[in-house]
């Protein structure tokens, strides 16, 4: 029973260390080495990573008791650096969103596998900024409680929350038929696909209540394109792009069931 309790315990989070406290720790490490090293090493106090590497490379220059203090201070500095890196990463992701860089492209340099993974990381960063634990579900729950007071609108918001990103990606793939099969697309369909592509680009990320109007426009253009594709002259295009069409049809149909309750 005791073992099970220990296994189920949530991991403790690192103590938060601000910039001033982090610099004090770095100064304490350098001052300690200056007292015991002959001659004192010229370590850049403004470069915490260089100070940590100096701790590792000069561990024989300190008495054992002070070496233990060194290790503990250095571990705290690591926590400070990780927090700073996390902050910078989040700000870069938010900048990427403002620049409309696709989340699928931002996934690769982060070592993530999908746009959804990027979206979750952004949500975790936003949760932390709101004083919550770094958990996308907590951020989502807080955001959705503030979305709207209308029950039908809440249902639509809750439907979009797990589906918005996949719906957008599917609609974007459908819009890309303009480039993939230009020989099968006439001017009328090309115009509809162009409007759909613009609607996908206009959706703000990560998903929030501010995303809903743009998502409704995107869903509407998706239905327009799907209706256009039912015309006889696009039979060959339907055959060539059936998986992409069916995926958008699935999301459009499910959204239609929810949005009909708004009327």
JOJOFEN-V934411 format. One record per run of one state. SS is the DSSP state (alpha for helix, beta for strand, coil for the rest). FROM is the first residue (numbers start at 1). TO is the last residue. Records with the same first field share a line. If there is no record, write none. Layout:
SS = FROM-TO + FROM-TO
This chain:
coil = 1-1 + 9-18 + 37-47 + 58-58 + 62-63 + 99-102 + 111-114 + 130-135 + 146-150 + 176-176 + 181-181 + 185-186 + 202-208 + 230-231 + 241-241 + 263-263
alpha = 2-8 + 19-36 + 48-57 + 59-61 + 64-98 + 103-110 + 115-129 + 136-145 + 151-175 + 177-180 + 182-184 + 187-201 + 209-229 + 232-240 + 242-262
